[in-house]
Amino acid sequence: MSWRAGRFWDVHTVYTIIVLLAWLVMMFAGDRWWLATILLFSPRWVFAVPLIVLAPLAIQRRSFFMLVPLLVAALVVFGPLMGLQLHQRKPAEQPQGQVLRVLTYNVFGGRFNNQQFLQLLESSSVDLVALQECPEQLQLTLPKGWHAVRQYGLTLFSRYPLAFVKLVQVQQPNEKWCSTHLLHAEVRTPAGPIAFCSIHLQSPRFGLQAVLDKRTLLRPSRKQLLEQQTTARWYAASEVQKYLQGITQPLLVVGDFNTPADSVLFRTVWGGYRNAFSETGFGYGWTQRVSVRGLPFGVRIDHVLTRNGLKPLLCEVGPDMGSDHLPLIADVARERN
């Protein structure tokens, strides 16, 4: 092997090692270490850009053995690093009990196409709907006979009667206002009651914006806000989870968690739940479109979680209707005894 070929091999190897390290750091330190949290919420497709140069060069030099580390890097980037799920879509099985179709959607303060949303409800045969960032004054014409509750930007719609309703708020220590809300209702389905919860957790947006810089890329001197927001997000999620632990009915928790599924925070707090897209989805499942310093990308921060005898059957991302989020639609059913 010539000196140049050896250096060329080193470039490929170093790139592959960087990709593997980025994935491991994100998985084991995301939402624990500020730099790993940036990786967690960053445009992960950026790690694929070197492939555009390195792969054609390896082919041009007929150095096919050098494609091996690039293949490993590509599998990691387009697979677990970007959150790829490859579950085969199957027709909803017919277990004992009823299949429920649920839709969760952050409507961006009402900046979405109302008519398209109502058409989606009708065409997709949804049974339960949870909206986040839904203003009180927003007018929605529900299908005849549906039931609805609204509190603090959270809305629950159901084709079945809603009984017990409770709003759960989390107030951060030393803060005046509550920043996290969960709306809990009992849905009286034909197969029996279930607990249906819509959640909206805090976003790390301002902390991420503070630590990013156009000229230097990162400004570690401003990491304090991101660290504070990460601590607040851990506290809020843990407090909500304490409340949910007391629910013994079949439980459905949906909404904008503002946390990717591969976050340490998410896996720690919500690891006891079944994640509909993680178990039954196909593709990346990005539910929010983001642009950080001009770099567009998607993240999967909206989730459908089940527990206490409810299981997901399928899950898919809905169409763009104008919000910065996309709706998430899932079928869930009671597990067979």
WOSULBEL-V552744 format. One record per residue. N is the residue number from 0. SS is DSSP state (~ for helix, > for strand, _ for the rest). OMEGA is omega in radians with two decimals (NA if undefined). Layout:
n ss omega
N SS OMEGA
N SS OMEGA
//
This chain:
n ss omega
0 _ 3.14
1 _ 3.13
2 ~ -3.12
3 ~ 3.13
4 ~ 3.11
5 ~ 3.11
6 ~ 3.13
7 ~ 3.09
8 ~ 3.13
9 ~ 3.13
10 ~ 3.13
11 ~ -3.11
12 ~ 3.14
13 ~ 3.11
14 ~ 3.14
15 ~ 3.12
16 ~ 3.11
17 ~ 3.12
18 ~ -3.14
19 ~ 3.12
20 ~ 3.13
21 ~ 3.13
22 ~ -3.12
23 ~ 3.11
24 ~ 3.14
25 ~ -3.09
26 ~ -3.01
27 ~ 3.14
28 ~ 3.11
29 _ -3.05
30 _ 2.96
31 _ 3.13
32 _ -2.99
33 ~ -3.12
34 ~ 3.09
35 ~ 3.10
36 ~ 3.06
37 ~ 3.08
38 ~ -3.09
39 ~ -3.09
40 _ -3.09
41 _ 3.02
42 _ -3.00
43 ~ 3.11
44 ~ 3.13
45 ~ -3.13
46 ~ 3.12
47 ~ -3.05
48 ~ 3.14
49 ~ 3.12
50 ~ -3.12
51 ~ -3.14
52 ~ -3.00
53 ~ -3.11
54 ~ 3.10
55 ~ 3.12
56 ~ 3.12
57 ~ 3.12
58 ~ -3.14
59 ~ -3.13
60 _ -3.10
61 _ 3.11
62 _ -3.02
63 ~ 3.09
64 ~ 3.09
65 ~ 3.09
66 ~ -3.11
67 ~ 3.11
68 ~ 3.10
69 ~ 3.10
70 ~ 3.09
71 ~ 3.14
72 ~ -3.13
73 ~ 3.12
74 ~ 3.13
75 ~ -3.09
76 ~ -3.06
77 ~ 3.10
78 ~ -3.01
79 ~ -3.12
80 ~ 3.13
81 _ 3.02
82 _ -3.10
83 _ 3.02
84 > -3.06
85 > 3.11
86 _ -3.14
87 _ 3.13
88 _ 3.13
89 _ 3.05
90 _ -3.13
91 _ 3.12
92 _ -3.11
93 _ 3.14
94 _ 3.05
95 _ -3.06
96 _ -3.00
97 _ 3.02
98 _ 3.12
99 > 3.06
100 > -3.08
101 > 3.11
102 > 3.02
103 > -2.99
104 > 2.97
105 > -2.98
106 _ 2.94
107 ~ 3.12
108 ~ 3.14
109 ~ -3.14
110 _ 3.11
111 _ -3.10
112 _ -3.09
113 ~ -3.09
114 ~ 3.10
115 ~ 3.14
116 ~ 3.14
117 ~ 3.07
118 ~ 3.12
119 ~ 3.10
120 ~ -3.09
121 ~ -3.04
122 ~ -3.07
123 ~ 3.10
124 _ -3.13
125 _ 3.09
126 _ -3.08
127 > -3.12
128 > 3.03
129 > 3.11
130 > 3.04
131 > -3.06
132 _ -3.10
133 _ -3.09
134 _ -3.10
135 _ -3.05
136 _ -3.13
137 _ -3.14
138 _ 3.10
139 _ 3.11
140 _ -3.10
141 _ 3.01
142 _ -3.08
143 _ 3.08
144 _ 3.14
145 _ -3.12
146 > -3.07
147 > 2.97
148 > -3.14
149 > 3.03
150 > 3.01
151 _ 3.07
152 _ 3.09
153 > -3.11
154 > 3.04
155 > 3.03
156 > 3.13
157 > 3.03
158 _ 3.11
159 _ -3.10
160 _ 3.07
161 > -3.09
162 > -3.11
163 > 3.11
164 > 3.12
165 > 3.05
166 > 3.10
167 > 3.13
168 > 3.11
169 > 3.09
170 > -3.14
171 _ 3.06
172 _ 3.10
173 _ 3.06
174 _ -3.05
175 _ -3.01
176 _ 3.06
177 > -3.09
178 > -3.14
179 > -3.11
180 > 3.02
181 > 3.11
182 > -3.04
183 > 3.09
184 > 3.02
185 > 3.13
186 > -3.12
187 > -3.13
188 > 3.10
189 _ -3.14
190 _ -3.13
191 > -3.09
192 > 3.00
193 > 3.04
194 > -3.08
195 > -3.05
196 > 3.01
197 > -3.03
198 > 3.02
199 > -3.13
200 _ -3.08
201 _ 3.09
202 _ 3.05
203 _ -2.97
204 ~ -3.04
205 ~ 3.07
206 ~ 3.11
207 ~ 3.13
208 ~ -3.11
209 ~ -3.03
210 ~ 3.11
211 > -3.08
212 > -3.10
213 _ -3.06
214 _ -3.05
215 _ -3.11
216 > 3.14
217 > 3.04
218 _ -3.11
219 ~ -3.13
220 ~ -3.14
221 ~ -3.06
222 ~ -3.03
223 ~ -3.13
224 ~ 3.11
225 ~ 3.11
226 ~ 3.11
227 ~ 3.14
228 ~ 3.10
229 ~ 3.09
230 ~ 3.12
231 ~ 3.14
232 ~ 3.06
233 ~ -3.10
234 ~ -3.10
235 ~ -3.13
236 ~ -3.14
237 ~ 3.13
238 ~ 3.09
239 ~ -3.14
240 ~ 3.09
241 ~ 3.10
242 ~ -3.08
243 ~ 3.13
244 ~ -3.14
245 _ -3.13
246 _ -3.11
247 _ 3.11
248 _ 2.95
249 _ -2.90
250 > 3.11
251 > -3.13
252 > -3.06
253 > 3.03
254 > -3.10
255 > -3.12
256 _ -3.10
257 _ -3.13
258 _ 3.07
259 _ -3.09
260 _ -3.13
261 _ 3.06
262 _ 3.05
263 ~ 3.10
264 ~ -3.09
265 ~ -3.10
266 ~ -3.13
267 ~ -3.05
268 ~ -3.01
269 ~ -3.10
270 _ 3.13
271 _ -3.14
272 _ 3.03
273 > -3.11
274 > -2.99
275 ~ -3.10
276 ~ 3.14
277 ~ -3.11
278 ~ -3.01
279 ~ -3.04
280 _ 3.09
281 > -3.12
282 > -3.09
283 _ 3.05
284 _ -3.13
285 _ -3.09
286 _ 3.06
287 > 3.07
288 > -3.02
289 > 3.00
290 > 3.11
291 > -3.12
292 _ 3.08
293 _ 3.13
294 > -3.13
295 > 3.06
296 > 3.14
297 > 3.09
298 > 3.11
299 _ -3.09
300 _ 3.04
301 > -3.01
302 > 2.97
303 > -3.09
304 > 3.11
305 > 3.12
306 > 3.06
307 _ 3.05
308 _ 3.01
309 > 3.11
310 > 3.09
311 > 3.09
312 > 3.06
313 > -3.13
314 > 3.13
315 > 3.11
316 > -3.12
317 _ -3.05
318 _ 3.06
319 _ 3.14
320 _ 3.01
321 _ 3.10
322 _ 3.02
323 _ 3.02
324 > 2.99
325 _ 3.10
326 _ 3.08
327 > -3.05
328 > -3.11
329 > 2.97
330 > 3.10
331 > -3.13
332 > 3.06
333 > 3.10
334 _ 3.08
335 _ 3.09
336 _ NA
//
